[in-house]
Amino acid sequence: MSVVIVGGHDRMVSQYKKVCKSYQCKVKVFTQMRADFNKQIGSPDLLALFTNTVSHKMVKTALDEVDNGHTNVIRCHTSSKNALTEILEKSIKNEKNLDNICA
């Protein structure tokens, strides 16, 4: 499974990658908006938006790029390692109600 994480903290990037690797997921992490951000997202299986640490413009750009119906989008206010673990657990199980993961 391919995962794109938008938001989070710069110092947590290695932790995010380690968690995703433990679930055998390919991961791209974007904590800040780059000039070519929209071209780097691609079409992942899962887009995790850590909404507390990301700009509205970055969220809009990410959502515009993955607007193909193939990508599951999960918004989470918390950008912790545990939140990412919970997102991956529930996504891998393909649970129907992915919107309430971080409630």
Backbone as ProteinMPNN parsed JSONL, in Angstrom:
{"seq_chain_A": "MSVVIVGGHDRMVSQYKKVCKSYQCKVKVFTQMRADFNKQIGSPDLLALFTNTVSHKMVKTALDEVDNGHTNVIRCHTSSKNALTEILEKSIKNEKNLDNICA", "coords_chain_A": {"N_chain_A": [[0.851, -1.175, 0.0], [0.484, 2.231, -0.76], [1.282, 5.29, 0.793], [0.638, 8.681, 1.474], [1.634, 11.27, 3.484], [0.531, 14.273, 4.677], [1.431, 17.135, 6.261], [2.157, 17.311, 9.784], [5.081, 17.078, 11.908], [8.397, 18.275, 11.344], [10.467, 17.015, 12.739], [9.44, 14.529, 13.178], [9.426, 13.009, 10.896], [11.132, 10.794, 10.329], [10.126, 8.976, 12.172], [7.474, 8.654, 11.254], [8.023, 7.406, 8.801], [9.211, 5.052, 9.714], [7.096, 3.797, 11.072], [5.316, 3.364, 8.927], [6.869, 1.673, 7.371], [6.94, -0.575, 8.999], [4.427, -1.575, 8.528], [4.646, -2.455, 5.987], [4.368, -0.473, 3.991], [4.726, 1.866, 1.332], [5.922, 5.14, 1.578], [5.446, 8.672, 1.423], [6.343, 11.731, 2.787], [5.219, 14.913, 3.52], [5.895, 17.699, 5.113], [6.09, 20.351, 4.77], [5.159, 22.797, 2.324], [6.32, 22.457, -0.871], [7.621, 23.887, -3.935], [6.985, 22.251, -6.134], [5.041, 20.577, -5.129], [2.457, 19.606, -5.845], [3.024, 17.973, -8.005], [4.396, 15.867, -6.935], [2.829, 14.211, -5.377], [1.287, 12.126, -6.592], [-0.684, 9.139, -7.04], [-1.715, 7.847, -4.418], [-2.669, 5.029, -2.293], [-3.626, 5.764, 0.15], [-4.218, 8.847, 1.703], [-3.083, 10.706, 4.25], [-4.003, 13.328, 6.199], [-2.689, 15.512, 8.404], [-4.226, 17.668, 10.129], [-3.781, 19.688, 12.023], [-1.282, 20.733, 11.717], [-0.859, 21.799, 9.203], [-1.167, 23.883, 6.306], [-4.084, 25.521, 4.918], [-3.953, 25.872, 2.188], [-2.131, 23.906, 1.417], [-3.542, 21.576, 2.067], [-5.725, 21.839, 0.305], [-4.396, 21.708, -2.177], [-3.34, 19.1, -2.06], [-5.71, 17.569, -1.904], [-6.898, 18.249, -4.345], [-5.153, 17.039, -6.13], [-5.407, 14.282, -5.651], [-7.973, 13.662, -6.335], [-9.459, 11.39, -7.486], [-10.996, 9.239, -6.802], [-9.803, 6.841, -6.201], [-8.132, 7.034, -4.054], [-8.063, 6.78, -0.539], [-8.938, 9.194, 1.794], [-7.903, 10.48, 4.798], [-8.487, 12.522, 7.495], [-6.861, 13.877, 10.24], [-6.603, 15.359, 13.36], [-4.562, 15.165, 15.181], [-1.038, 14.739, 15.052], [0.548, 12.555, 15.753], [2.69, 9.687, 16.383], [1.226, 7.524, 17.305], [-1.32, 8.154, 16.348], [-0.927, 7.893, 13.589], [-0.322, 5.163, 13.488], [-2.792, 4.093, 14.267], [-4.382, 4.976, 12.132], [-3.228, 3.54, 9.993], [-3.67, 0.896, 10.865], [-6.508, 0.704, 10.795], [-6.982, 1.333, 8.139], [-5.73, -0.717, 6.74], [-7.278, -2.83, 7.502], [-9.426, -2.191, 6.035], [-11.744, -0.844, 6.935], [-15.039, 0.434, 6.915], [-15.845, 2.944, 7.977], [-13.87, 5.241, 7.848], [-13.677, 7.925, 8.392], [-13.974, 8.613, 11.05], [-11.715, 7.95, 12.484], [-9.809, 9.398, 14.003], [-11.294, 10.632, 15.94]], "CA_chain_A": [[0.0, 0.0, 0.0], [1.238, 3.489, -0.791], [0.73, 6.277, 1.716], [1.182, 10.034, 1.465], [1.319, 11.992, 4.711], [0.627, 15.722, 4.488], [1.399, 17.769, 7.572], [3.013, 16.7, 10.787], [6.239, 17.835, 12.362], [9.647, 17.929, 10.664], [11.268, 16.102, 13.561], [8.773, 13.229, 13.236], [9.432, 12.366, 9.581], [11.739, 9.462, 10.407], [9.193, 8.12, 12.915], [6.382, 8.328, 10.335], [8.537, 6.426, 7.838], [9.442, 3.788, 10.426], [5.782, 3.187, 11.31], [4.8, 2.882, 7.645], [7.697, 0.531, 6.962], [6.527, -1.729, 9.8], [3.198, -2.074, 7.914], [5.004, -2.725, 4.601], [3.794, 0.581, 3.151], [5.596, 2.886, 0.752], [5.442, 6.393, 2.155], [6.003, 9.99, 1.137], [5.942, 12.636, 3.863], [5.36, 16.325, 3.183], [5.566, 18.522, 6.271], [6.042, 21.731, 4.294], [4.788, 22.869, 0.919], [7.385, 22.757, -1.818], [7.14, 24.499, -5.169], [6.422, 21.223, -7.01], [4.301, 19.668, -4.251], [1.342, 18.956, -6.538], [3.536, 16.97, -8.936], [5.049, 14.788, -6.2], [1.876, 13.403, -4.622], [0.952, 10.91, -7.325], [-2.011, 8.592, -6.72], [-1.51, 6.852, -3.357], [-3.84, 4.312, -1.787], [-4.084, 6.462, 1.351], [-3.715, 10.192, 1.968], [-3.311, 11.078, 5.647], [-3.844, 14.767, 6.412], [-2.589, 15.922, 9.796], [-4.801, 18.998, 9.927], [-3.342, 20.685, 12.996], [0.044, 21.251, 11.387], [-0.759, 21.988, 7.753], [-1.904, 25.058, 5.842], [-5.277, 25.264, 4.113], [-3.521, 25.798, 0.792], [-1.502, 22.603, 1.219], [-4.629, 20.598, 2.084], [-6.472, 21.982, -0.943], [-3.55, 21.198, -3.256], [-3.278, 17.637, -1.933], [-7.019, 17.011, -2.247], [-7.105, 18.434, -5.781], [-4.31, 16.089, -6.862], [-5.852, 12.891, -5.477], [-9.423, 13.63, -6.548], [-9.729, 10.412, -8.524], [-11.839, 8.175, -6.279], [-8.986, 5.671, -5.866], [-7.394, 7.3, -2.823], [-8.774, 7.029, 0.718], [-8.432, 10.39, 2.454], [-8.201, 10.491, 6.227], [-8.064, 13.744, 8.177], [-6.641, 13.648, 11.661], [-6.122, 16.582, 14.0], [-3.317, 14.839, 15.877], [0.022, 14.277, 14.152], [1.436, 11.716, 16.555], [3.028, 8.35, 15.901], [0.093, 6.662, 17.633], [-2.414, 8.465, 15.423], [-0.576, 7.263, 12.311], [-0.484, 3.721, 13.671], [-4.231, 3.818, 14.256], [-4.839, 5.181, 10.755], [-2.777, 2.409, 9.182], [-4.383, -0.301, 11.326], [-7.879, 0.7, 10.308], [-6.963, 1.353, 6.68], [-5.36, -2.051, 6.269], [-8.449, -3.675, 7.725], [-10.452, -1.699, 5.1], [-12.98, -0.532, 7.631], [-15.906, 1.331, 6.155], [-15.974, 4.274, 8.566], [-12.534, 5.782, 8.042], [-13.741, 9.335, 8.748], [-13.974, 8.809, 12.51], [-10.549, 7.3, 13.077], [-9.132, 10.245, 14.983], [-12.308, 11.399, 16.673]], "C_chain_A": [[0.896, 1.237, 0.0], [0.507, 4.538, 0.036], [1.431, 7.612, 1.489], [0.699, 10.714, 2.728], [1.552, 13.469, 4.447], [0.435, 16.377, 5.845], [2.307, 17.031, 8.53], [4.19, 17.595, 11.113], [7.495, 17.346, 11.658], [10.442, 16.88, 11.442], [10.666, 14.694, 13.641], [8.84, 12.448, 11.926], [10.016, 10.957, 9.649], [10.839, 8.489, 11.167], [8.012, 7.7, 12.039], [6.822, 7.251, 9.351], [8.74, 5.063, 8.48], [8.117, 3.058, 10.674], [5.233, 2.605, 10.014], [5.584, 1.662, 7.16], [7.3, -0.729, 7.733], [5.222, -2.344, 9.291], [3.396, -2.396, 6.432], [4.344, -1.743, 3.633], [4.903, 1.448, 2.58], [5.052, 4.219, 1.235], [6.192, 7.591, 1.593], [5.467, 10.909, 2.221], [6.237, 14.064, 3.429], [4.927, 17.154, 4.388], [5.486, 19.996, 5.897], [5.751, 21.728, 2.8], [5.979, 23.296, 0.071], [6.776, 23.35, -3.08], [6.466, 23.475, -6.077], [5.628, 20.171, -6.228], [3.214, 18.905, -5.007], [1.807, 17.872, -7.505], [4.136, 15.756, -8.22], [4.08, 13.854, -5.482], [1.573, 12.083, -5.319], [-0.463, 10.453, -7.002], [-1.852, 7.478, -5.684], [-2.805, 6.128, -3.018], [-4.461, 5.048, -0.605], [-3.422, 7.826, 1.453], [-4.087, 10.543, 3.403], [-3.002, 12.562, 5.806], [-3.82, 15.038, 7.91], [-2.963, 17.398, 9.848], [-4.326, 20.062, 10.895], [-2.057, 21.387, 12.561], [0.224, 21.521, 9.896], [-1.613, 23.181, 7.338], [-3.11, 24.633, 5.004], [-4.9, 25.088, 2.643], [-2.907, 24.427, 0.49], [-2.548, 21.49, 1.199], [-5.394, 20.641, 0.764], [-5.685, 21.423, -2.117], [-3.508, 19.672, -3.236], [-4.597, 17.001, -2.354], [-7.323, 17.159, -3.731], [-6.333, 17.394, -6.595], [-4.807, 14.652, -6.757], [-7.349, 12.726, -5.698], [-9.769, 12.668, -7.687], [-10.585, 9.247, -8.048], [-11.072, 6.931, -5.853], [-8.345, 5.809, -4.488], [-8.334, 7.495, -1.636], [-8.126, 8.228, 1.388], [-8.872, 10.359, 3.91], [-7.628, 11.768, 6.82], [-7.959, 13.449, 9.66], [-6.043, 14.908, 12.271], [-4.769, 16.354, 14.673], [-2.285, 14.323, 14.888], [1.041, 13.416, 14.885], [1.708, 10.375, 15.866], [1.868, 7.388, 16.158], [-1.093, 6.904, 16.711], [-2.151, 7.817, 14.068], [-0.732, 5.752, 12.394], [-1.944, 3.322, 13.607], [-4.81, 3.967, 12.86], [-4.467, 3.984, 9.886], [-3.487, 1.114, 9.568], [-5.773, -0.381, 10.711], [-7.947, 0.718, 8.785], [-6.643, -0.021, 6.112], [-6.517, -3.022, 6.452], [-9.601, -3.291, 6.794], [-11.789, -1.452, 5.777], [-13.747, 0.535, 6.872], [-15.9, 2.752, 6.673], [-14.601, 4.847, 8.883], [-12.543, 7.236, 8.499], [-13.588, 9.556, 10.248], [-12.785, 8.169, 13.202], [-9.971, 8.128, 14.215], [-10.105, 11.072, 15.798], [-12.009, 11.427, 18.146]], "O_chain_A": [[1.926, 1.277, 0.672], [-0.717, 4.655, -0.015], [2.651, 7.671, 1.333], [-0.498, 10.735, 3.015], [2.643, 13.869, 4.04], [-0.594, 16.197, 6.496], [3.132, 16.217, 8.116], [4.275, 18.731, 10.646], [7.648, 16.151, 11.404], [11.019, 15.966, 10.853], [11.321, 13.769, 14.122], [8.349, 11.321, 11.864], [9.447, 10.026, 9.081], [10.796, 7.303, 10.839], [7.592, 6.543, 12.068], [6.087, 6.297, 9.096], [8.469, 4.035, 7.86], [8.034, 1.842, 10.503], [4.739, 1.477, 10.0], [5.006, 0.73, 6.6], [7.322, -1.828, 7.178], [4.934, -3.504, 9.584], [2.422, -2.587, 5.703], [3.827, -2.139, 2.588], [5.895, 1.732, 3.253], [3.836, 4.403, 1.295], [7.392, 7.536, 1.327], [4.279, 10.875, 2.54], [7.354, 14.387, 3.025], [3.733, 17.295, 4.654], [4.888, 20.795, 6.617], [6.063, 20.764, 2.1], [6.561, 24.361, 0.277], [5.56, 23.317, -3.268], [5.472, 23.796, -6.727], [5.559, 19.01, -6.632], [3.066, 17.696, -4.829], [1.052, 16.943, -7.794], [4.36, 14.722, -8.848], [4.495, 12.792, -5.019], [1.603, 11.029, -4.684], [-1.339, 11.272, -6.723], [-1.856, 6.298, -6.035], [-3.893, 6.555, -3.404], [-5.669, 4.971, -0.381], [-2.206, 7.945, 1.305], [-5.267, 10.664, 3.732], [-1.874, 12.997, 5.575], [-4.814, 14.82, 8.603], [-2.12, 18.269, 9.636], [-4.461, 21.25, 10.602], [-1.78, 22.507, 12.99], [1.345, 21.475, 9.388], [-2.65, 23.455, 7.942], [-3.147, 23.532, 4.455], [-5.468, 24.248, 1.945], [-3.145, 23.859, -0.576], [-2.449, 20.562, 0.397], [-5.677, 19.598, 0.174], [-6.25, 20.734, -2.967], [-3.627, 19.03, -4.28], [-4.604, 16.006, -3.079], [-7.949, 16.276, -4.318], [-6.813, 16.926, -7.628], [-4.638, 13.879, -7.7], [-7.924, 11.723, -5.273], [-10.302, 13.078, -8.718], [-10.871, 8.344, -8.834], [-11.64, 6.052, -5.206], [-8.05, 4.808, -3.834], [-9.284, 8.274, -1.71], [-6.905, 8.278, 1.535], [-10.058, 10.228, 4.215], [-6.442, 12.061, 6.671], [-8.853, 12.849, 10.256], [-5.077, 15.457, 11.742], [-3.933, 17.257, 14.722], [-2.617, 13.555, 13.984], [2.246, 13.536, 14.663], [1.04, 9.998, 14.903], [1.566, 6.537, 15.321], [-1.793, 5.964, 16.336], [-3.063, 7.251, 13.466], [-1.227, 5.13, 11.454], [-2.297, 2.33, 12.97], [-5.646, 3.163, 12.449], [-5.297, 3.476, 9.132], [-3.863, 0.327, 8.7], [-6.163, -1.416, 10.17], [-8.883, 0.167, 8.204], [-7.228, -0.435, 5.111], [-6.708, -3.93, 5.644], [-10.627, -3.971, 6.758], [-12.84, -1.812, 5.248], [-13.158, 1.428, 6.263], [-15.945, 3.689, 5.877], [-14.211, 4.93, 10.047], [-11.514, 7.738, 8.952], [-13.108, 10.611, 10.663], [-12.851, 7.875, 14.396], [-9.677, 7.592, 15.283], [-9.734, 12.134, 16.297], [-12.758, 12.027, 18.917]]}, "name": "protein", "num_of_chains": 1, "seq": "MSVVIVGGHDRMVSQYKKVCKSYQCKVKVFTQMRADFNKQIGSPDLLALFTNTVSHKMVKTALDEVDNGHTNVIRCHTSSKNALTEILEKSIKNEKNLDNICA"}
